[in-house]
Amino acid sequence: MLYFSKLRIVFITIFSLLFVLIASSNLFKFDDSFFDKKINLGLDLQGGSYLLLEIDNEPVIEQKLQNLTTTIRNFFKDKDIKINNIKIDKQNIFFDVSDENKQQVIEIFEDENSEINPYYPRFKSHQLEIEDTGLNLKINFSRQGLINLKTSSQDQAIEIVRRRVDEVGTNEPNILKRGNSRILVELPGLDDPMRVKSLLGKTANLTFRFVTQNEDDRFGVEKLEFEDGSEEAVVSKRIIISGENLLDAQPKMDTQNNQTIVSFTLDRVGAKRFGKATSTGIGKQLAIVLDGKIISAPVVRDTIASGAGQISGGFTFQSATDLALLLRSGALPAPLEIIEERTVGPDLGQDSINAGMIALSIGFLLVIVFMFVKYRFFGLITNVTLIINLFILLGILTLFEATLTLPGIAGIILTVGMAVDANVLIFERIKEELKDETNNILAFDGGYTKSRTAIIDANITTLLAAVILFFMGSGPVKGFAVTLGVGIFTTLFSVYFIARLFTSLYVAKNKKNGKLI
Amino acid sequence: MIAFNKYYIHFNVLSSALIIISLLLLIFKGLNFGIDFKGGTLIELRSNDTKINVSSLRDKFSQMNLGDVSVKKFGSDNDFLIKFENKDNKKNIIEEIKVNLDKSFGNNYDFRRVENVGPKVSAELLKSGVIAISLSLAIMLIYIWVRFEWQFSLGAILALFHDVIVTLGIFSLFSLEINLSIIAAVLTIVGYSMNDTVVIFDRVRENLRKYSDIKIFELTNISINETLSRTIITSATTLLALLAIYFFGGEILKGFSLAMILGVVFGTYSSIYIANAVLVRLRVSQKTVLREDDSK
């Protein structure tokens, strides 16, 4: 166990120096891109916000089912099958059909080439399931159908979230999918998380609809509140134009009355419809509705054919900027709810870094002094090894650009405390061997060999705990699992290669000097 | 040589009592779950005005209709930790609170940290925490079973179980907060305690092969003594590192390091008095390990 070939010594030296170099790239700037890597600081250390958003898919499902009832009605009308009493209840569609047609309807739904019910060959499943309840027919989304629906609304939502976050201009946001109805947003170093939160909390569903007195409008009507809660108005459900028709939106100052407004430009289709509506609706009130609330309802005075217009509504410059941003980035397919938020201010992050570094230095110092007092020369070997170990650990974290969190720093400190264990096991074993062995080389060799199984078993148990933690833990705790786990490998490397190398060189030189330890 | 084995029975009685008391505490008093597992809102507030103190903050918050609000000092004299349930999961609660506080305190304060965990997320976090701990115990059980014999596995798991339950019992007794980092600490305790047990077990197995005429009662004691200096040094260095985290690592890591310190102390104790006592009770003999050698 004590013999090292020249080649091995060279290899160990190069390997260690390499990691020392990589670790030091956190302090200096290297021109080479391989060395110019840095450990990422977690949100708890650099400050920032962690937001977990959940998409509320209920309205989407409801909307889809609503559309589906129309589709079903038209589809079977063409086939001369009469559909009666079609209604939606708890995410199911129910309808009546005469007994002779029942089987035919079911077959149409269950056909793999069904025009009305898409089939996913990969999952061997239709989008919809049909069931004969005895009284009527019941249609609902299949499991796969729901998954597809959720995934597609997640895809749309993440795109909109990304646009909105980018518009705010935060540096290097991290936006990720979680499951099929959640989105994780990490915003490092953000000054005002409230703004992003309020931007993400809005669906930004914009519609222009006429205010009507006529309660039996062909498209139906609804009573909506004004945004300031002052009044209510009856608004037709017919949508003249919606947010999708917007090409651009910008906050502007209206020079005539010094009001902040949002000016917008419409696409071709939108401009055409807007022109037509404003020409026929002169004198009527056109309500601008955002997420079910009326922002304003100006009276149409003129035909607007240019496809450009403006929204006023008592905005401050900030609220106009935000509304323009929301309109530019588009509407979310479904409302988002922030179900978890963790925000750390930058000064707390810095305090945590400082505290972590002080704790690391003190912990390190205590362990080093303890080892030196206990083992003298071999304590020195352990300590030098420990320092190199720390560099290799930081080097690996740097190489993989891992994220360092506050618990991660705790993991490093703990690694310092536990890393000496392997060396202690070896040294204690050598001491035992020396009780009845006078040959230093044999005793040292025996010490290394006989302590090996205990060291490996002991480290594997800690590693197992770290692995479980890595897969089950979240955020900062994951950072702890990473440093603890990587620390085990670097510890084993430094004990078996570096410390053993020093030990073997020392023993070879002093083998005739009596008991060495 | 210290006669650890003389006190197996005494300490087993003590440990059983500790486990029972801890379980009773866990059942009847329960754990003080933080917002990670209970849901709710946490605000760490720093003031630079002496007018802002626990009672004035408590006053202000109780006027805001947030339900049960807890206000505590957090480390230094001008840092405070405010927690409430946020039952309705109101959206702009933080903004509202800021507006309210601005009225009384101007801008002589600062929110250093805001955490808001919804009921769904907290339930999931609790579930995954419980799964993680159970899974780690199960994996350790299997690992030791594979590496040693079932008697060893049982001893190690009882020791682990003891460490986890008693540590949680102490957290319950003093109403210390259980949050995500405590789960991390418990898992690390599982790893550490196992580590400690494995080192002694390894020696027991070696000695079983070496001394055919010594009974397990004596043999465990020999093994404990042979590995004693290692046990002491390793727990000492680990404790030194943990004490450094506890005293200098900042408020956020206090609970974590405390749990770990307790875990290291109990882990070291249980490796000696529980894991080994189980081997004695199960009458592990030379045959146990020789059979293992044959099967390999």
Interface residues (C-beta under 8 A of the other chain):
Chain A: D44 L52 E54 P193 M194 S198 G201 E337 I338 I339 E340 E341 R342 T343 V344 G345 D347 L348 D351 S352 A355 G356 I358 A359 L360 I362 G363 L366 V367 F370 M371 K374 L406 P407 I409 A410 I413 L414 V416 G417 M418 V420 D421 V424 L425 E428 E432 K450 T453 A454 D457 A458 N459 I460 T461 T462 L463 L464 A465 A466 I468 L469 M472 G473 S474 G475 P476 V477 F480 A481 L484
Chain B: E44 K91 N92 I94 E95 D110 F111 R112 R113 V114 E115 N116 V117 G118 K120 V121 L125 S128 G129 I131 A132 L135 S136 I139 M140 Y143 R147 L180 S181 I183 A184 L187 T188 V190 G191 Y192 M194 N195 D196 V198 V199 D202 R203 E206 E226 T227 S229 R230 I233 T234 A236 T237 T238 L239 L240 A241 L242 L243 A244 I245 F247 F248 G249 G250 I252 L253 F256 S257 M260
